[in-house]
């Protein structure tokens, strides 16, 4: 018997990716429930998910009609997992940059090591890699992770990737609604807040592949916003 597992994916304009993504996630972890948090995508992402729900009751959907941003969508996924009594929450990007086939590995570590509250898929640990990124984005990501591991004192090598397995009981103790970040900085903030409460963390090397279909949501403006929020996390970590 596996723990009651939720896989959460935050989406905005990912119609080109969600059919394949859904199939591969459900093939990898057939016993899971799959929750999409969609920010009212104008390309029909939510409409496709609604049609999929009619034929597979494992698929769930929350549409945030008047809000945008990874921070709020991620908090919504956390709160849903807490409110509905899941034991483990797996999270990954909606653009197929993370291979869903690695999800069982992350979950198995959480099952085998109950003292671990977060298992992180790392691009930067031994065996991890990134395919398809230009050098500017590689440098920016490296700098963010150096900042997180040194200033925020996080014990994992990849603090800005979303491929993770969380123990939901740890998220409940944290109270997801108290997380402040509205941008990509939510990924570092949740690790900081869990670490402050004594959570242990583990990591698994992964291959990250840049999206093939659709466009990235990480604009220059969003990067600046995330950097500012990450700085605020650092200043209030104590």
C-alpha positions as CSV (number, residue, x, y, z in Angstrom):
1,X,0.0,0.0,0.0
2,X,1.4,3.4,-1.0
3,X,0.8,6.6,0.9
4,X,-2.1,8.7,-0.3
5,X,-0.3,10.8,-3.0
6,X,-1.2,14.0,-4.8
7,X,0.8,15.2,-7.8
8,X,0.3,18.9,-8.3
9,X,1.1,20.9,-11.5
10,X,0.7,24.7,-11.8
11,X,-0.2,25.7,-15.4
12,X,-0.6,28.8,-17.6
13,X,-0.9,28.3,-21.3
14,X,0.4,24.7,-21.4
15,X,-2.2,23.2,-23.7
16,X,0.6,21.9,-25.9
17,X,2.1,20.0,-23.0
18,X,-0.7,18.8,-20.6
19,X,-2.0,15.8,-22.6
20,X,1.4,14.1,-22.7
21,X,2.3,15.3,-19.2
22,X,-0.9,13.9,-17.8
23,X,-0.5,10.5,-19.5
24,X,3.1,10.2,-18.3
25,X,2.4,11.2,-14.7
26,X,-0.5,8.7,-14.4
27,X,1.6,6.0,-16.0
28,X,4.4,6.6,-13.6
29,X,2.2,6.7,-10.5
30,X,-1.1,5.1,-11.3
31,X,-2.3,5.3,-7.7
32,X,-2.0,9.1,-7.4
33,X,-4.5,11.9,-7.7
34,X,-3.4,14.5,-10.3
35,X,-4.2,18.2,-9.5
36,X,-3.8,21.0,-11.9
37,X,-3.8,24.6,-10.6
38,X,-4.5,26.7,-13.7
39,X,-4.3,30.5,-13.8
40,X,-7.3,30.8,-16.2
41,X,-5.1,30.1,-19.3
42,X,-6.6,31.7,-22.5
43,X,-5.2,28.9,-24.7
44,X,-7.7,26.3,-23.5
45,X,-5.5,24.4,-21.0
46,X,-8.3,24.2,-18.4
47,X,-10.9,23.2,-21.0
48,X,-8.7,20.2,-22.0
49,X,-8.2,19.2,-18.3
50,X,-12.0,19.4,-17.8
51,X,-12.5,17.0,-20.7
52,X,-9.9,14.6,-19.3
53,X,-11.6,14.7,-15.9
54,X,-14.7,13.3,-17.5
55,X,-12.9,10.1,-18.4
56,X,-10.4,9.8,-15.5
57,X,-11.5,10.5,-11.9
58,X,-7.9,10.8,-10.8
59,X,-7.6,14.2,-12.5
60,X,-8.6,17.3,-10.5
61,X,-8.6,21.0,-11.5
62,X,-8.7,24.3,-9.7
63,X,-8.9,27.4,-11.9
64,X,-7.8,30.7,-10.4
65,X,-9.7,33.2,-12.5
66,X,-8.5,36.5,-11.0
67,X,-5.0,35.7,-9.9
68,X,-1.6,34.9,-11.6
69,X,1.7,33.8,-10.3
70,X,3.6,30.6,-9.3
71,X,3.6,31.6,-5.6
72,X,-0.1,31.8,-5.1
73,X,-0.7,28.7,-7.3
74,X,1.8,26.7,-5.3
75,X,0.2,27.8,-2.0
76,X,-3.1,26.6,-3.4
77,X,-1.7,23.2,-4.1
78,X,-0.1,23.0,-0.6
79,X,-3.4,23.9,1.0
80,X,-5.4,21.5,-1.1
81,X,-3.1,18.6,0.0
82,X,-3.5,19.6,3.6
83,X,-7.2,20.0,3.5
84,X,-7.8,16.7,1.7
85,X,-5.7,14.6,3.9
86,X,-2.9,13.5,1.5
87,X,0.3,12.1,2.9
88,X,2.7,13.0,0.2
89,X,2.7,15.9,-2.4
90,X,4.7,15.6,-5.5
91,X,5.3,18.8,-7.6
92,X,6.7,19.4,-11.0
93,X,6.7,21.9,-13.8
94,X,3.9,21.8,-16.5
95,X,6.2,22.1,-19.5
96,X,7.8,18.6,-19.6
97,X,11.1,20.0,-18.5
98,X,10.9,17.4,-15.6
99,X,10.6,13.8,-16.6
100,X,7.5,12.4,-14.8
101,X,9.2,9.0,-14.7
102,X,11.5,10.2,-11.9
103,X,8.5,10.8,-9.5
104,X,8.4,7.3,-8.1
105,X,12.0,7.6,-7.1
106,X,11.3,10.8,-5.1
107,X,8.3,9.2,-3.5
108,X,10.1,6.0,-2.6
109,X,12.8,8.0,-0.7
110,X,10.1,9.7,1.4
111,X,8.5,6.3,2.1
112,X,11.8,4.6,3.1
113,X,13.0,7.6,5.2
114,X,10.1,8.9,7.3
115,X,12.4,11.5,8.9
116,X,12.7,13.3,5.5
117,X,10.1,16.0,4.9
118,X,11.3,17.2,1.5
119,X,13.0,15.3,-1.4
120,X,14.4,17.7,-4.0
121,X,15.2,16.8,-7.6
122,X,18.5,18.5,-8.2
123,X,20.1,19.7,-11.4
124,X,23.3,20.6,-9.6
125,X,24.2,17.6,-7.5
126,X,26.4,14.7,-8.7
127,X,24.6,13.2,-11.7
128,X,22.3,16.1,-12.3
129,X,22.3,18.0,-15.6
130,X,20.6,20.8,-17.7
131,X,19.9,20.4,-21.4
132,X,18.9,23.2,-23.7
133,X,19.5,26.4,-21.6
134,X,21.4,29.4,-22.9
135,X,24.5,30.3,-20.8
136,X,22.8,33.4,-19.4
137,X,20.0,31.4,-17.8
138,X,22.5,28.9,-16.5
139,X,24.5,31.6,-14.8
140,X,21.4,33.2,-13.3
141,X,20.2,29.9,-11.9
142,X,23.6,29.1,-10.5
143,X,23.8,32.5,-8.8
144,X,20.4,32.1,-7.2
145,X,21.3,28.6,-5.9
146,X,24.7,29.8,-4.5
147,X,22.8,32.6,-2.7
148,X,20.3,30.1,-1.3
149,X,22.8,27.6,-0.1
150,X,25.2,30.1,1.4
151,X,23.0,33.0,2.7
152,X,19.8,31.0,3.4
153,X,21.8,28.0,4.6
154,X,19.8,25.4,2.8
155,X,21.2,21.9,2.8
156,X,20.4,21.0,-0.8
157,X,22.2,21.9,-4.0
158,X,19.1,23.0,-6.0
159,X,16.8,25.4,-4.2
160,X,15.0,26.9,-7.2
161,X,13.7,23.8,-9.0
162,X,10.1,22.8,-8.5
163,X,10.5,19.0,-8.8
164,X,10.0,17.9,-5.2
165,X,8.2,15.5,-2.9
166,X,6.8,17.0,0.3
167,X,5.5,15.3,3.4
168,X,2.1,16.9,3.8
169,X,2.2,16.8,7.6
170,X,5.2,19.1,7.4
171,X,3.4,21.5,5.2
172,X,0.4,21.5,7.6
173,X,2.7,22.4,10.5
174,X,4.1,25.2,8.3
175,X,0.7,26.6,7.4
176,X,0.9,27.3,3.6
177,X,-1.1,30.5,3.9
178,X,1.7,32.1,5.9
179,X,4.1,31.8,2.9
180,X,4.6,35.3,1.5
181,X,6.2,34.9,-2.0
182,X,4.0,35.5,-5.0
183,X,6.7,34.6,-7.5
184,X,9.3,31.8,-8.1
185,X,10.8,32.7,-4.8
186,X,8.1,30.5,-3.2
187,X,10.4,27.6,-4.0
188,X,13.2,28.9,-1.8
189,X,10.9,30.3,0.9
190,X,9.1,27.0,1.6
191,X,12.5,25.3,2.1
192,X,13.6,28.0,4.4
193,X,10.4,27.8,6.5
194,X,10.5,24.1,6.7
195,X,14.2,24.1,7.7
196,X,13.4,26.6,10.5
197,X,11.0,24.0,11.8
198,X,13.6,21.3,11.8
199,X,12.7,19.5,8.6
200,X,15.3,17.2,7.1
201,X,15.8,17.2,3.3
202,X,17.2,14.8,0.7
203,X,17.9,15.2,-3.0
204,X,17.9,13.1,-6.1
205,X,19.9,14.0,-9.3
206,X,17.7,14.7,-12.3
207,X,18.1,15.7,-15.9
208,X,16.3,19.0,-16.6
209,X,15.4,19.6,-20.3
210,X,14.3,23.0,-21.5
211,X,10.8,23.2,-22.8
212,X,10.2,22.3,-26.5
213,X,6.6,23.6,-26.8
214,X,5.2,26.8,-25.5
215,X,7.0,29.8,-23.9
216,X,8.6,30.3,-20.6
217,X,6.8,32.4,-17.9
218,X,10.1,33.5,-16.3
219,X,10.4,37.0,-17.9
220,X,13.0,39.6,-17.0
221,X,10.3,41.4,-14.9
222,X,9.4,38.1,-13.1
223,X,13.1,37.4,-12.4
224,X,13.6,40.8,-10.8
225,X,10.4,40.3,-8.7
226,X,11.6,36.9,-7.6
227,X,15.1,38.2,-6.7
228,X,13.5,40.9,-4.5
229,X,11.2,38.5,-2.8
230,X,14.1,36.1,-2.2
231,X,16.1,38.9,-0.6
232,X,13.1,39.5,1.7
233,X,13.1,35.9,2.6
234,X,16.8,36.1,3.5
235,X,16.2,39.2,5.7
236,X,13.3,37.6,7.6
237,X,14.6,34.0,7.9
238,X,15.4,34.2,11.6
